[in-house]
Amino acid sequence: MTSKLPETLKADIVTSTHMYLIKHVSFLRLTHQIKMLLCHAYIQKKTLTLIIPTHCRLSNELIDFLNLHSSTFKTQEQL
């Protein structure tokens, strides 16, 4: 099954087992893009990894969302 996502909702990097979304921000909230990508990753049995700077703070809502979906949704800090 191949489903199409609008260009604005696509992951930055996609492999056979992972989707990576790269964000260069100092503060990140739970966005529609993150929710839709996680749903898309779940359907495709992939893991969504959010790559963020080490100084990036996450909103409480995003932290709760990460904890709720920890088997499919990860964060990775980069310089």
Secondary structure, DSSP 8 states (H G I E B T S, - for coil): ------GGG--SEE-SSEEEEE---SEE---HHHHHHHHHHHHTT-EEEEEEETT-EE-HHHHHHHHHTTTTEEEEEE-
